[in-house]
Amino acid sequence: STTTMARTQRNKATAHHLGLLKARLAKLRRELITPKGGSGGAAGEGFDVAKTGDARIGFVGFPSVGKSTLLSNLAGVYSEVAAYEFTTLTTVPGVIRYKGAKIQLLDLPGIIEGAKDGKGRGRQVIAVARTCNLILIVLDVLKPLGHKKLIEHELEGFGIRLNKQPPNIGFKKKDKGGINFTATCAQTELDADTVKSILAEYKIHNADITLRSDSTADDLIDVVEGNRVYIPCIYVLNKIDQISIEELDIIYKVPHCVPISAHHRWNFDDLLEKMWDYLQLVRIYTKPKGQLPDYTSPVVLPDGRTSVEDFCLKIHKNLIKELKYALVWGASVKHNPQKVGKDHVMDDEDVIQLVKK
């Protein structure tokens, strides 16, 4: 039993050591993604995209997987392309209208080739990538896995977490009182010592840490770093005209995957439907007094921010001051119409009429 104990201790020590190394790595990486020099005024130049529309989708992929074909064909079929006045822009965004929402499609070039090391344009591309509401990773169906791993690895390195929820870890810095460590469930990787040493790497010696799920060192680091973004992601497997039906059936079972042919424009409707699903947008229709609701141009809000107040802010920042109450028709109310205040939360395709003071 002594050998087992030695082994366990050694494994504990290894885990501990790994946790520390991971924290050091994360710190170095952060210096890469945050632009140097104060407020970082120069960081945005050359790659700034006016955030128009209701959502933004970033396209990532190796050269020659058909990313540009997909972009131009999607944009071509559903587009509302305005003449952009961007001169310095590497990415001309396409805007498509889908279910009444304006969705911006962005090519994120050069993410794959060494952007993580802060070279060249990479850094600005990353900044834009982090603002996307959804990321589409375009893969060649004939060699998907190698590419997928590489791209995921790159994006992870920029603090982007794909198809993940933020770790369920409570973290609060304090002025004194040491590290107060609690775990509400069994932990396979982290213990008080490992947590302490990871925090020490960050020069944090006083904090409350609560682990509410079985967490890894990486999870803890994500929470301490605090600059992580959690973005849904769809893997688009292109060039399905080159594979058999049997292979296609298998692909259909893979989570977060949509098989398409960019060139032949196959299965675009499936892709758009899934994009819509992952974006989780809520459409609110407006109704001027004494008129029918305008179903052609909804006000589109992100899921979770769909109160009457959010709605008013989206239209104009002073509107909320003038609001007396609102009338709402739809799934979020018990009777139609219902008189509601600014805190009322609306559902997709509700109709609203504002009554001003």
SULFEN-V892099 format. One record per pair of residues at least 4 apart in sequence whose ideal C-beta (glycine too) atoms are under 8 Angstrom apart, sorted by the first residue. I is the first residue (numbers start at 1). J is the second residue. D is the distance in Angstrom with one decimal. If there is no record, write none. Layout:
((I:J:D) (I:J:D))
This chain:
((1:5:6.3) (2:6:6.3) (3:7:6.1) (4:8:6.2) (5:9:6.2) (6:10:6.2) (7:11:6.3) (8:12:6.2) (9:13:6.1) (10:14:6.3) (11:15:6.3) (12:16:6.2) (12:191:7.4) (13:17:6.1) (14:18:6.1) (15:19:6.3) (15:189:5.9) (15:194:6.5) (15:217:7.6) (16:20:6.8) (16:193:6.4) (16:194:4.8) (16:197:6.5) (17:21:6.5) (18:22:6.2) (18:217:6.6) (19:23:6.6) (19:189:7.9) (19:190:7.5) (19:194:4.8) (19:197:6.8) (19:198:5.2) (19:217:3.7) (19:220:7.8) (20:24:6.6) (20:197:5.6) (20:198:6.5) (20:201:6.3) (21:25:6.3) (22:26:6.3) (22:198:7.8) (22:217:5.1) (22:218:6.2) (22:221:5.9) (23:27:6.6) (23:198:4.7) (23:201:4.1) (23:202:6.9) (23:217:7.4) (23:221:5.5) (23:224:7.9) (24:28:6.6) (24:201:6.3) (25:29:6.2) (26:30:6.4) (26:221:4.8) (26:225:5.9) (27:31:7.1) (27:201:7.0) (27:202:7.4) (28:32:7.2) (29:33:6.6) (29:116:7.7) (29:157:6.0) (29:159:7.7) (30:34:6.0) (30:159:7.6) (30:225:6.2) (30:227:6.8) (31:36:7.8) (32:116:6.6) (32:117:6.7) (32:118:4.6) (32:123:7.8) (33:118:7.9) (33:123:7.4) (33:126:6.1) (33:158:5.6) (33:159:6.0) (33:227:7.5) (34:40:7.3) (34:227:7.5) (35:40:3.6) (35:42:7.4) (35:43:3.6) (35:123:6.5) (36:40:7.4) (37:41:7.8) (37:42:7.3) (40:44:7.8) (43:123:6.6) (43:124:6.6) (43:127:6.7) (44:48:5.0) (44:124:6.4) (44:127:6.8) (45:88:7.3) (45:124:7.6) (46:88:5.0) (46:89:8.0) (46:90:7.3) (46:121:6.7) (46:124:6.1) (47:88:7.8) (47:89:7.2) (47:90:6.0) (47:91:7.2) (47:121:6.2) (47:124:3.4) (47:125:6.1) (47:127:7.4) (47:128:6.1) (48:88:7.9) (48:89:7.6) (48:124:7.8) (49:56:7.9) (49:86:7.8) (49:89:7.0) (49:91:6.4) (49:93:5.8) (49:104:7.6) (49:106:6.4) (49:128:6.0) (50:86:8.0) (51:56:6.6) (51:104:7.4) (51:131:7.1) (52:93:7.8) (52:95:6.7) (52:102:6.9) (52:104:6.1) (53:95:5.6) (53:101:7.6) (53:102:3.7) (53:103:5.8) (53:104:4.3) (54:101:4.6) (54:102:5.3) (54:103:6.6) (54:281:6.2) (54:300:3.7) (55:101:6.6) (55:103:5.1) (55:104:7.0) (55:133:4.5) (55:134:7.0) (55:279:5.1) (55:281:6.2) (55:300:7.5) (55:302:7.7) (56:103:7.5) (56:104:4.5) (56:106:6.2) (56:131:6.4) (56:132:5.1) (56:133:5.5) (56:134:7.9) (57:103:6.2) (57:104:6.9) (57:105:5.5) (57:106:6.8) (57:132:6.2) (57:133:6.8) (57:134:4.7) (57:135:7.3) (57:136:6.0) (57:275:6.6) (57:279:7.7) (58:106:5.0) (58:107:8.0) (58:108:4.7) (58:128:7.1) (58:129:5.3) (58:132:3.9) (58:134:7.5) (58:135:5.0) (58:136:7.1) (59:67:5.6) (59:70:7.2) (59:71:5.9) (59:105:6.7) (59:106:6.6) (59:107:5.3) (59:108:6.3) (59:135:7.9) (59:136:5.0) (59:138:6.1) (60:67:7.9) (60:108:5.2) (60:111:5.4) (60:112:7.5) (60:129:7.5) (60:135:6.2) (60:136:7.1) (60:137:5.3) (60:138:7.0) (60:151:5.7) (60:155:7.2) (61:65:4.6) (61:66:7.8) (61:67:4.1) (61:137:6.4) (61:138:3.4) (61:139:6.8) (61:147:7.6) (61:151:7.4) (62:112:5.9) (62:140:7.6) (62:147:5.5) (62:151:7.8) (63:67:8.0) (64:140:7.8) (65:138:5.1) (65:139:6.2) (65:140:4.5) (65:147:7.3) (65:238:5.8) (65:239:7.9) (66:70:5.7) (66:138:6.6) (66:140:7.4) (66:238:4.3) (66:239:6.3) (66:262:4.2) (66:263:6.7) (67:71:6.3) (67:107:6.8) (67:138:4.5) (67:262:8.0) (68:72:6.2) (68:107:7.0) (69:73:5.9) (69:262:4.2) (69:263:5.8) (70:74:6.0) (70:138:6.1) (70:236:6.9) (70:238:6.5) (70:260:7.2) (70:262:3.8) (71:75:6.0) (71:94:6.2) (71:105:5.9) (71:107:5.8) (72:76:5.6) (72:94:7.4) (73:77:6.3) (73:262:5.8) (73:263:8.0) (73:265:5.5) (73:268:7.5) (74:78:6.4) (74:79:7.9) (74:94:7.0) (74:96:6.3) (74:105:6.3) (74:268:6.7) (74:271:7.9) (74:272:7.8) (75:79:4.3) (75:81:6.4) (75:94:3.0) (75:95:7.6) (75:96:6.1) (75:105:5.9) (77:96:7.9) (77:265:7.1) (77:268:6.8) (78:96:3.9) (78:97:6.2) (78:98:6.2) (78:272:7.6) (79:94:5.6) (79:95:6.5) (79:96:5.5) (79:97:7.9) (80:95:5.3) (80:96:7.0) (80:97:5.3) (80:102:7.1) (81:94:6.0) (81:95:6.3) (82:95:7.0) (84:89:7.2) (84:92:5.7) (84:93:7.4) (86:92:6.7) (90:109:5.9) (90:121:6.5) (90:125:7.9) (91:106:5.4) (91:107:5.1) (91:108:7.2) (91:109:6.8) (91:128:7.6) (93:104:4.9) (93:105:6.2) (93:106:5.1) (94:104:7.6) (94:105:4.4) (95:102:5.7) (95:103:6.9) (95:104:5.5) (95:105:7.2) (96:102:7.8) (96:103:5.3) (96:105:6.3) (97:101:7.1) (97:102:5.9) (97:103:7.5) (98:103:5.8) (98:272:5.8) (98:275:7.6) (98:276:6.3) (99:276:6.2) (99:283:6.9) (100:283:5.7) (100:295:7.7) (100:296:7.0) (100:297:6.4) (100:298:4.5) (100:300:7.2) (101:279:7.9) (101:281:5.6) (101:283:6.8) (101:298:7.1) (101:300:4.5) (102:300:7.5) (103:275:7.6) (103:279:7.5) (106:128:6.7) (106:132:7.0) (108:125:5.3) (108:128:6.6) (108:129:5.2) (108:132:8.0) (109:121:7.6) (109:125:6.6) (110:115:5.7) (110:120:7.0) (110:121:5.7) (110:122:5.8) (110:125:5.8) (111:115:5.2) (111:122:7.0) (111:125:5.7) (111:126:7.2) (111:129:6.6) (111:151:7.5) (111:154:5.9) (111:155:7.3) (112:150:6.8) (112:151:6.5) (112:154:6.2) (113:122:7.9) (114:119:5.0) (114:120:7.7) (114:122:6.6) (115:119:6.7) (115:120:7.4) (115:121:7.5) (115:122:2.5) (115:123:6.9) (115:125:5.9) (115:126:6.1) (115:154:7.2) (115:158:7.8) (116:122:7.1) (116:154:5.8) (116:157:4.5) (116:158:6.6) (117:122:7.5) (118:122:6.6) (118:123:5.4) (121:125:5.8) (122:126:6.3) (123:127:6.8) (124:128:6.6) (125:129:6.1) (126:130:6.4) (126:158:4.6) (127:131:7.3) (128:132:7.4) (129:135:7.1) (129:155:7.2) (129:158:6.6) (129:160:6.4) (130:158:6.9) (130:159:7.1) (130:160:6.2) (130:229:5.0) (130:231:8.0) (132:231:6.0) (133:231:7.1) (133:232:7.8) (133:279:5.7) (133:302:7.3) (134:231:6.7) (134:232:5.3) (134:233:7.1) (134:234:6.9) (134:275:6.4) (134:278:5.3) (134:279:5.5) (135:155:7.2) (135:160:7.4) (135:162:6.6) (135:231:5.4) (135:232:7.5) (135:233:4.6) (135:234:7.7) (136:233:7.4) (136:234:5.3) (136:235:8.0) (136:236:5.4) (136:275:7.5) (137:148:6.7) (137:151:5.4) (137:152:7.6) (137:233:6.2) (137:234:7.4) (137:235:5.2) (137:236:6.8) (138:236:4.8) (138:238:5.8) (138:262:8.0) (139:143:7.9) (139:144:4.2) (139:147:5.3) (139:148:5.8) (139:235:5.9) (139:236:6.8) (139:237:5.4) (139:238:6.8) (140:144:6.5) (140:147:6.9) (140:237:7.8) (140:238:6.2) (140:239:5.8) (141:237:4.3) (141:238:6.3) (141:239:5.1) (141:240:5.6) (141:242:6.8) (141:243:5.8) (141:247:7.9) (141:251:7.1) (141:259:6.6) (142:239:6.6) (142:242:6.3) (142:243:7.4) (143:147:6.4) (144:148:5.6) (144:235:7.5) (144:237:6.0) (145:149:6.4) (146:150:6.5) (147:151:6.1) (148:152:6.2) (148:235:6.5) (149:153:6.1) (150:154:6.5) (151:155:6.3) (152:156:6.1) (152:162:6.4) (153:157:6.5) (154:158:7.0) (155:160:4.4) (155:162:6.4) (156:160:6.7) (156:161:7.0) (156:162:7.8) (159:225:7.1) (159:227:5.4) (159:228:4.9) (159:229:6.5) (160:228:7.6) (160:229:5.6) (160:231:5.8) (161:166:7.9) (161:222:7.2) (161:228:5.7) (161:229:7.1) (161:230:4.9) (161:231:7.2) (162:231:6.3) (162:232:7.5) (162:233:4.0) (163:232:5.8) (163:233:5.2) (163:256:6.0) (164:230:5.6) (165:230:6.7) (166:222:7.5) (166:223:7.6) (166:228:7.3) (166:230:5.6) (167:213:7.2) (167:215:5.6) (167:219:3.7) (167:220:7.5) (167:222:5.9) (167:223:5.7) (168:211:7.8) (168:212:4.1) (168:213:4.3) (168:215:7.5) (169:209:6.9) (169:210:6.8) (169:211:5.7) (169:212:6.8) (169:213:7.9) (169:215:5.8) (169:219:6.2) (169:220:6.4) (169:223:4.7) (170:208:6.7) (170:209:6.9) (170:210:3.6) (170:212:6.9) (171:207:6.5) (171:208:7.3) (171:209:5.8) (171:210:7.8) (171:223:4.9) (171:224:6.5) (172:207:6.2) (172:208:4.5) (173:204:6.4) (173:206:6.9) (173:207:5.0) (174:206:4.4) (174:207:5.9) (174:208:6.7) (175:206:6.2) (176:206:5.5) (177:206:5.5) (178:205:6.8) (178:206:6.0) (179:192:7.6) (179:195:6.9) (179:196:5.2) (179:199:6.1) (179:204:8.0) (179:205:6.9) (179:206:7.1) (179:207:5.8) (179:209:6.7) (180:207:7.2) (180:208:4.6) (180:209:7.0) (181:192:4.5) (181:195:5.5) (181:196:7.5) (181:209:5.2) (182:208:7.9) (182:209:7.3) (182:210:5.0) (182:211:7.3) (183:187:5.1) (183:190:7.6) (183:210:7.6) (183:211:4.2) (184:210:6.8) (184:211:6.9) (184:212:5.1) (185:211:7.5) (185:212:7.2) (185:213:6.5) (185:214:6.3) (186:214:6.7) (187:191:6.6) (187:211:6.1) (187:214:5.9) (187:215:6.8) (188:214:5.8) (189:194:7.6) (189:214:7.7) (189:215:7.2) (189:216:5.1) (189:217:6.3) (190:194:5.2) (190:195:5.6) (190:211:6.5) (190:215:5.8) (190:216:7.2) (190:217:6.6) (190:220:6.5) (191:195:7.1) (192:196:6.2) (193:197:6.4) (194:198:6.3) (194:217:6.8) (195:199:6.3) (195:209:5.8) (195:220:6.5) (196:200:6.1) (197:201:6.9) (198:202:7.4) (198:217:6.4) (198:220:5.8) (198:221:6.7) (198:224:7.3) (199:204:4.3) (199:205:7.2) (199:207:6.3) (199:209:7.6) (199:224:6.9) (200:204:7.2) (200:205:6.8) (202:224:5.6) (204:224:7.1) (209:220:7.7) (211:215:5.0) (215:219:4.1) (215:220:6.1) (216:220:7.4) (217:221:6.3) (218:222:6.3) (219:223:6.6) (220:224:6.3) (221:225:5.9) (222:228:4.8) (232:278:4.3) (232:279:7.7) (233:256:6.4) (233:278:7.9) (234:256:5.7) (234:257:7.5) (234:258:6.0) (234:271:7.6) (234:274:5.8) (234:275:6.6) (234:278:6.0) (235:254:7.6) (235:256:5.6) (235:257:4.7) (235:258:7.3) (236:257:7.9) (236:258:5.5) (236:260:5.9) (236:271:6.5) (237:251:5.8) (237:257:6.0) (237:258:7.0) (237:259:4.6) (237:260:7.0) (238:260:5.8) (238:261:6.7) (238:262:5.2) (239:243:7.8) (239:261:6.3) (239:262:7.8) (239:263:7.7) (240:248:6.0) (240:251:7.6) (240:259:4.6) (240:260:6.4) (240:261:5.2) (240:266:6.6) (240:267:7.4) (241:261:4.8) (241:263:7.2) (241:264:5.9) (241:266:7.2) (243:247:4.3) (243:248:6.2) (244:248:7.0) (245:249:6.5) (246:250:7.0) (247:251:6.6) (248:252:6.6) (248:259:6.0) (249:253:7.4) (250:254:7.4) (251:257:6.0) (251:259:4.8) (252:257:7.7) (252:259:6.9) (258:267:6.9) (258:270:5.7) (258:271:4.8) (258:274:5.3) (259:267:6.3) (260:266:5.9) (260:267:4.5) (260:268:6.6) (260:270:7.5) (260:271:5.6) (261:265:7.1) (261:266:4.0) (261:267:7.1) (267:271:6.2) (268:272:6.1) (269:273:6.2) (270:274:6.4) (271:275:6.2) (272:276:6.3) (273:277:6.5) (274:278:6.3) (275:279:6.3) (276:281:7.3) (280:302:7.0) (280:303:3.8) (280:304:8.0) (281:300:5.2) (281:301:7.1) (281:302:6.4) (281:303:6.8) (281:348:7.9) (282:300:7.1) (282:301:4.9) (282:302:7.4) (282:303:5.7) (282:306:4.7) (282:346:6.9) (282:347:6.9) (282:348:4.7) (283:298:3.7) (283:299:7.5) (283:300:5.6) (283:348:5.8) (283:349:5.5) (284:298:5.9) (284:299:4.8) (284:300:7.7) (284:301:6.5) (284:306:7.3) (284:311:5.7) (284:346:5.8) (284:349:7.8) (284:350:5.6) (284:351:7.6) (284:352:5.7) (285:293:4.5) (285:294:6.1) (285:295:5.6) (285:298:5.3) (285:299:7.9) (285:349:6.9) (285:350:7.3) (285:351:4.7) (285:352:7.3) (286:293:6.8) (286:294:5.7) (286:299:6.5) (286:351:7.6) (286:352:6.1) (286:353:7.4) (286:354:7.9) (287:291:6.7) (287:292:7.2) (287:293:4.2) (287:294:7.3) (287:327:7.9) (287:329:7.8) (287:351:5.2) (287:352:6.7) (287:353:4.5) (288:294:7.8) (288:353:7.3) (289:353:6.3) (293:329:8.0) (293:351:4.6) (298:349:7.8) (299:311:6.1) (299:314:5.6) (299:315:6.6) (301:305:5.8) (301:306:4.8) (301:310:5.7) (301:311:6.5) (301:314:6.3) (302:306:7.8) (305:310:4.6) (306:310:5.9) (306:311:7.3) (306:345:5.6) (306:346:4.9) (306:347:7.4) (307:311:7.0) (307:342:6.7) (307:343:5.7) (307:344:6.3) (307:345:5.1) (307:346:7.2) (308:312:6.5) (308:323:7.5) (308:326:5.0) (308:328:7.7) (308:340:6.1) (308:341:6.9) (308:342:4.9) (308:343:7.1) (308:344:5.0) (308:346:7.0) (308:352:7.1) (309:313:6.4) (309:320:5.8) (309:342:4.2) (309:343:6.8) (310:314:6.4) (311:315:7.0) (311:346:7.0) (311:352:6.5) (312:316:7.4) (312:319:4.2) (312:320:4.3) (312:323:6.1) (312:342:7.2) (312:354:7.4) (313:317:6.1) (313:319:7.4) (313:320:6.5) (315:319:5.4) (318:322:7.0) (319:323:6.6) (319:354:7.5) (320:342:6.4) (322:356:4.6) (322:357:5.7) (323:342:6.3) (323:354:6.1) (323:355:7.6) (323:356:6.5) (323:357:7.3) (324:355:4.9) (324:356:5.9) (324:357:4.6) (325:339:5.4) (325:340:6.7) (325:341:6.1) (325:355:5.4) (326:339:7.6) (326:340:5.4) (326:341:7.6) (326:342:7.9) (326:344:7.2) (326:352:5.5) (326:353:6.6) (326:354:5.3) (326:355:6.6) (327:337:4.0) (327:338:7.1) (327:339:6.1) (327:340:7.6) (327:352:7.1) (327:353:4.4) (327:355:6.8) (328:332:6.5) (328:333:5.0) (328:337:6.1) (328:338:5.5) (328:340:5.3) (328:344:6.6) (328:346:6.3) (328:350:5.6) (328:351:7.0) (328:352:5.3) (328:353:8.0) (329:333:7.0) (329:336:4.4) (329:337:4.9) (329:338:7.9) (329:350:6.6) (329:351:4.3) (329:352:7.9) (330:336:7.4) (330:346:7.0) (330:347:6.0) (330:349:6.2) (330:350:3.3) (330:351:5.8) (331:347:4.1) (331:348:7.4) (331:349:7.5) (331:350:6.6) (332:344:7.1) (332:345:6.3) (332:346:4.8) (332:347:4.2) (332:350:5.5) (333:337:7.2) (333:338:3.7) (333:340:7.0) (333:344:7.9) (333:350:7.7) (334:338:6.3) (337:351:7.9) (337:353:7.2) (340:344:3.5) (346:350:4.3) (346:352:6.9))
